Amino acid sequence: MLENIFKIYYMDKLELLFCVVKSNFFESILLSMVAALIFHYIFVTIPLNKRKNKLRPIIETDMNLVYAQLNFTFDLIFRHTENGPSYYQDKMRGGQLTKKDFHIALQNKIPSRRYLNDKEISSHLIIIGDKLKNYLTKTNILLQHIISLYDYCSDDEILLLGKIRQQIEKMQLDISPMDFETDNFYQLYLLYIELITTIIYTHKLPNKSNFQNKIICFYFSKNYKQCKKTIQDYKKNYPNTDGVFLDLYLAKCELNLKNNRKFEKLISNVMKQKPELIGHRRIYDEIFDIKIVKNLFEKYYTDEEIKRLKDTLEIEQIQKENFENQNKNLYKYFHNKEYSFDK
């Protein structure tokens, strides 16, 4: 009985389905879908990829310029004199600056000359307002240009660049003392570290400055294995480049990775070339007191050359300490109490 009911109810529907399948209906749909996919690939995907291949290098170049402008910004904040670079560049690019570092550095920074009224401290203050505005304005222009090409940026890039832009817009650059902006500058610095991470891990732009930035960033963030790999890639892409900078950092990577024999071999090969000392002093600073390095200095350099290197490093360390102590004293002068910092 059930079988008869099934036949009566379903047979006509099954016959209709078989007729449809035998017809050209499904064939027409399938052909339409294939044609649509081919059309989309030829007229949408291929042109989009061509445009992306042209525009991605522009985007990555602009993001490197954003990185450079933020470098100038933070270097300006940490300067101990009006002219000349700060002593915090390696620490800065390695992501090691703290909010307290910013708080101390900003104590002697003022936006303009109208805050130079107090003769007791005016000689210790540095005017940074105009330069700061210039760097941040250029950064904003670059950000606007990149964001206008959002179709060719990743979601993470758009979100990060938008955050940087919003943080810059929060800045109040006309207030004094400028340590009131400590938190805003520090938040911008944290975004800068995110930007460095994005550039060195995801960008493919093979230029010298990008490789050098990667080497410095990897080394000072203590990612020595990745730093080694980047140095090797640099040498592969630029075989005729000056190898002293690269080999010194490669040697320091081996030292930090406890590969002492490799370190000794590399540092010996570098120093027998007698590279100029003062220009590479920041690289030598970390390894100056190691026995084999001392012996190599004595073997390849005169006592006068070694003394000049040591004196320069000592003077710069003293200047850095004086800068920090001076700014703590300025805090005491402004607030009538000993230096303290509340996170």
Secondary structure, 3 states (H helix, E strand, C coil): CHHHHHHHHHHHHHHHHHHHHHCCHHHHHHHHHHHHHHHHHHHHHHHHHHHHHHHHHHHHHHHHHHHHHHHHHHHHHCCCCCCCCCCCHHHHHCCCCCHHHHHHHHHHEECCHHHCCCCCCHHHCEECHHHHHHHHHHHHHHHHHHHCCHHHCCHHHHHHHHHHHHHHHHCCCCCCCHHHHHHHHHHHHHHHHHHHHHHHHHCCCCCHHHHHHHHHHHHHCCCHHHHHHHHHHHHHHCCCCCHHHHHHHHHHHHHHCCCHHHHHHHHHHHHCCCCCCHHHHHHHHCCCCCHHHHHHHHHHCCHHHHHHHHHHHHHHHHHHHHHHHHHHHHHHHHHCCCCCCCC
